[in-house]
Amino acid sequence: MVLSNKYSRCVLHELWDDPDSHECAYLTFCLVGPEGDGARSYLTKNARLTWTIEADSHFEAMTLYYAHQGWGLYTTEFPEIDKETYAQRGWDSPQG
């Protein structure tokens, strides 16, 4: 879901914990709504939604995720792309 006002456009993200995952990762951090369907399709029936956040860019979402997990400072090799807001990327329609 995209939440917007005249100042920003925030996109909801969610964190899933999947202890039964057969993949190498048991955590899935993805977009809410149809944009995250592909990622959630790998979750098992025992996956739990553990956290949701709003962010206005990929960089902000990952920065908050790293802080939540206690992993230190998030960095990117593509700051000019990752710091673009979702609105700048043309994400005008709501998620879901």
N, C-alpha and C positions, 0 to 999 in steps of 0.2 A: 504494500500500500504506500502510495506517495502522499505525504502530508505537505501541504504548501501554504504559504502566506506570501505577502508581497516581498518579504526579505529572503526567503530560502525555500528550497524544496528538499524535504527529507525523505529518505527511503528506509523502510523497515528491513532489518536483517535479523536472523535468528540463529541460535547455536543449539545444535542437537548433540546429545551424548548417546552413543549406541554401543553398549558393552558387548553385544553379540555380533558386531560387524566382522565380516570375513575379509574386509579390505585392510590395508595397513594402518588406516587412521580410524579412530573411534569417534572423533569429533567432526561434525559437519557444520560449517558456518556458511550460510547462504542467504539469498534474498527471500523475503516473504512473497507468497503468491505464485503465479504461474512462472515467473522468472526463476524461481528456486525449485521447480518441480523436478528437473533433471537430477539435481543433487539429492533431493529427498527420496527419489525413486530407489536409491541404494540403501536406504535405512531399513533396518529390520523392525519387526513388530514391537520389540522392546525398547526402541529408541525413545528418548525423553527430550522434550523441548526444555532447555534449562535457562535460556537467556534471550532477550530481544533488545535491540537498540535501534535508534533512529540515527541516520548519518546523511550528510549531504554530498558525500563523495566516497569513492572506494578507499582513498587514503584515510579519511576520517574513520570509516568503519573498521579498517584493519588496525588503526592506532588504538581504538577503543577495545577491540578484540584482544590485542597483545597485552594491553594494560589489565584487562579482565583476567586473562590467563596467567599474568605475572611473568611474561616472557621478555620484558624489557621494551626498549624503543623499537617501534616498527620502522623499517627503512624500505625504500623501493629503488629499483634501477631506472624507473620511468616516472619521476616526480611530475613532469610536465603533463603526463596523461593521467596518472592516478590522483592528482590533486584537482583535476577538473571536477566541478560539481556535476551532479546528475542532470541538473537543469541545463548546464552548458553542453552536455552530451545529447540533449534533445529528449530526455525522458519526460515527456509532457503528460503521458497518460498514466492514470493510477495503476498500481499493482493490484492484482486480484480482481 
